[in-house]
Amino acid sequence: MPELPEVEVVRAGLEPAVLGATIASVSVFEPRSLRRHEGPSEDFIDRLEGRTIDSAVRRGKFLWLPLSSAGAEREALVVHLGMSGQVLLRSLDMADDALLRIRLGLVTPAVGDLRLDFVDQRIFGSMAIDRLVPTDDGHAAGLGSELALIPSQVAHIARDPLDPAFDDNRFFAAIAKRKTGIKRALLDQNLISGIGNIYADESLWASRIHYDQPTNTLSRARAKTLLAEVRIVLRKALAEGGTSFDAQYVNVNGASGYFSHSLNAYGQHGKDCPRCGRPIVRDQFMNRGSHFCPFCQRLRVA
């Protein structure tokens, strides 16, 4: 599933093209891609056509495009990539992708007419029009806009560690009160958003913390080290365009990221740990895997 770096790469790629763009036409080829939209395809189309996109915003793994006002309530087009969703910018003459689910025809001030294609192999991703509600802390809702308004579907998602309004001390206090494994805490989108399996494994490896270390046994110093490594890993992944293992994750131009070449732990089981030379192992964890070095990342007894 795309994590924060992959979604941010998509947001940053969309932003210059869609800012101020008018949605001239909407085509829905797969109604299941509207599972989070309250209404049928006709409602989705009628409420989008003629609207203008004000910005491109992200919090965690969620992306939304605030729309020009069509009444008293502000709205946004919310995009969730799911497992395999892609948001692609295409010229009008390009052939349709076989997995095209939704197409928006845009008239943009920057590059003229183009298409925004939502492509999704597994149909776990979605688009939806949702109302914008005030953020609970009064700060900007996410990266890409100063508006303190967030889609109601995203309001429960915690801020991500690259968000300027992320509260470090609140995070430290929250994990200190919990009695769960630290990786479970990192994957809890209500506590800290944007981190999935890949970047959790990489951050824990970098901070030498076992994935199942109880959160309430972490000292404030170790928790600070972990959060710092999370940010380093996420920023490095962003700089390298995200992580692509196959053709399912690409940026808006269809190009793959190359952070997979920089992975130290995730997917490296059986290979030598880059730090100590002992084998990286993979444990079963939450219906997926957890990759770590048993020597560098020892489970510490409180």
Residue pairs with C-beta under 8 A, 6 or more apart in sequence:
1 61
1 81
1 82
1 83
1 196
2 10
2 61
2 81
2 85
2 242
2 249
3 61
3 194
3 195
3 196
3 198
3 199
3 242
3 243
4 58
4 60
4 61
4 160
4 162
4 193
4 194
4 195
4 199
4 234
5 199
5 234
5 237
5 238
5 242
5 243
5 257
5 259
6 81
6 242
6 243
6 249
6 257
7 58
7 60
7 61
7 62
7 63
7 81
7 194
8 58
8 143
8 162
8 238
9 238
9 241
9 242
9 251
9 257
10 63
10 81
10 87
10 251
10 252
11 56
11 57
11 58
11 63
11 143
11 144
13 89
13 251
13 252
13 253
14 56
14 63
14 65
14 87
14 89
14 116
14 252
15 55
15 56
15 144
16 110
17 89
17 106
17 108
17 110
17 111
17 114
17 252
18 53
18 56
18 65
18 106
18 108
18 116
19 53
19 54
19 55
19 56
19 109
19 110
20 52
20 53
20 54
20 108
20 109
20 110
21 52
21 53
21 106
21 107
21 108
21 109
21 110
22 50
22 51
22 52
22 53
22 106
22 107
22 108
23 48
23 49
23 50
23 51
23 52
23 53
23 104
23 105
23 106
24 49
24 50
24 105
24 106
24 107
24 113
25 49
25 103
25 104
25 105
26 44
26 45
26 48
26 49
26 102
26 103
26 104
26 105
27 45
27 102
27 103
27 105
28 34
28 41
28 44
28 45
28 101
28 102
29 100
29 101
29 102
29 103
30 101
30 102
30 120
30 123
31 40
31 41
32 101
32 123
33 101
33 102
33 118
33 120
33 123
33 125
33 126
33 127
34 40
34 41
34 44
34 102
34 126
34 127
34 128
35 126
36 78
36 80
36 126
36 127
36 128
36 130
36 153
37 43
37 44
37 126
37 127
37 128
37 129
38 128
39 47
44 127
44 128
44 129
47 70
47 75
47 129
48 67
48 77
48 104
48 129
51 67
51 68
51 70
52 67
52 68
53 65
53 66
53 67
53 68
53 77
53 106
54 65
54 66
54 67
54 68
54 145
55 65
55 66
55 144
55 145
55 147
56 63
56 64
56 65
56 144
57 63
57 64
57 65
57 66
57 76
57 141
57 142
57 143
57 144
57 145
57 147
58 64
58 142
58 143
58 144
59 141
59 142
59 143
59 150
59 154
59 157
59 159
59 160
59 163
59 193
59 194
60 154
60 157
60 158
60 159
60 160
60 189
60 193
60 194
61 80
61 81
61 189
61 193
61 194
61 196
62 78
62 79
62 80
62 142
62 151
62 153
62 154
62 157
62 193
63 78
63 79
63 80
63 81
63 87
64 76
64 77
64 78
64 79
64 130
64 142
64 151
64 154
65 76
65 77
65 79
66 74
66 75
66 76
66 132
66 145
66 147
66 149
67 74
67 75
67 76
67 77
67 129
73 131
73 132
74 131
74 132
74 149
75 129
75 130
75 131
75 132
76 129
76 130
76 132
76 151
77 127
77 128
77 129
78 126
78 127
78 128
78 129
78 130
78 151
78 153
78 154
79 85
79 87
79 118
79 125
79 126
79 127
80 125
80 126
81 87
81 120
81 125
82 120
82 122
82 123
82 124
82 125
82 126
83 122
83 124
83 125
83 248
84 120
84 121
84 122
84 124
84 125
84 248
84 249
85 118
85 119
85 120
85 124
85 125
85 126
86 117
86 118
86 119
86 120
86 248
86 249
86 250
86 254
87 116
87 117
87 118
87 119
87 252
88 97
88 116
88 117
88 119
88 250
88 252
88 253
88 254
89 114
89 115
89 116
89 117
89 252
89 253
90 114
90 115
90 116
90 117
91 114
91 115
92 105
92 113
92 114
92 115
94 115
96 103
96 117
97 117
97 119
99 119
99 120
99 121
100 117
100 118
100 119
101 118
101 119
101 120
101 123
101 125
102 117
102 118
102 127
103 115
103 116
103 117
103 118
104 115
104 116
104 117
104 118
105 113
105 115
106 113
106 114
106 115
106 116
107 113
108 114
118 125
118 127
121 248
128 153
130 151
130 152
130 153
130 154
131 151
131 152
132 147
132 149
132 150
132 151
132 152
133 149
133 150
133 151
133 152
133 155
134 148
134 149
134 150
135 141
135 148
135 149
135 150
135 155
136 155
137 165
138 148
139 148
139 164
139 165
140 146
140 147
140 148
140 164
140 165
141 147
141 148
141 149
141 150
141 154
142 150
142 163
143 162
143 163
156 190
157 189
157 190
157 193
158 189
158 190
158 191
158 192
158 193
159 165
159 166
159 167
159 192
159 193
160 166
160 192
160 193
160 194
160 195
161 192
161 194
161 195
161 227
161 230
161 231
161 234
162 194
162 231
162 234
162 235
166 192
168 224
168 227
171 191
171 192
171 223
171 227
172 220
172 223
172 224
172 227
174 191
175 182
175 185
175 191
175 215
175 216
175 218
175 223
176 215
176 216
176 218
176 220
176 223
177 216
178 185
178 215
178 216
179 214
179 215
179 216
180 214
180 215
181 211
181 212
181 213
181 214
181 215
182 204
182 209
182 210
182 211
182 212
182 213
182 214
182 215
182 218
182 226
183 200
183 201
183 204
183 211
183 212
183 285
183 290
184 286
185 191
185 192
185 215
186 192
186 195
186 200
186 203
186 204
186 230
187 195
187 196
187 197
187 200
187 286
194 234
195 203
195 230
195 234
197 266
197 288
197 289
197 290
198 243
198 263
198 266
199 230
199 233
199 234
199 237
200 211
201 211
201 265
201 266
201 290
201 291
201 292
202 233
202 263
202 264
202 265
202 266
203 226
203 229
203 230
203 233
204 210
204 211
204 226
204 265
204 292
204 297
205 264
205 265
205 291
205 292
205 293
205 296
205 297
206 229
206 232
206 233
206 264
207 222
207 225
207 226
207 228
207 229
208 296
208 297
209 218
209 222
209 226
209 297
210 292
210 297
210 298
210 299
210 300
211 283
211 285
211 290
211 292
211 297
212 290
212 299
213 299
213 300
214 302
217 300
217 302
218 226
236 259
236 262
237 243
237 257
237 259
237 262
240 257
240 258
240 259
240 261
240 262
241 251
241 255
241 256
241 257
241 258
241 259
242 249
242 251
242 257
242 259
243 249
243 257
243 259
243 260
243 263
244 250
244 256
244 257
244 258
244 259
244 260
245 260
245 267
247 256
249 256
249 257
250 256
251 257
260 267
264 273
264 274
264 275
265 273
265 280
265 291
265 292
265 293
266 291
267 291
268 280
268 291
269 279
269 280
269 281
269 282
269 289
269 291
270 279
270 280
271 279
271 280
272 278
272 279
272 280
273 279
273 280
273 293
273 295
273 296
275 293
275 296
276 293
276 295
276 296
278 293
278 294
278 295
278 296
279 293
280 291
280 292
280 293
281 291
281 292
281 293
281 294
282 289
282 290
282 291
283 289
283 290
283 292
284 290
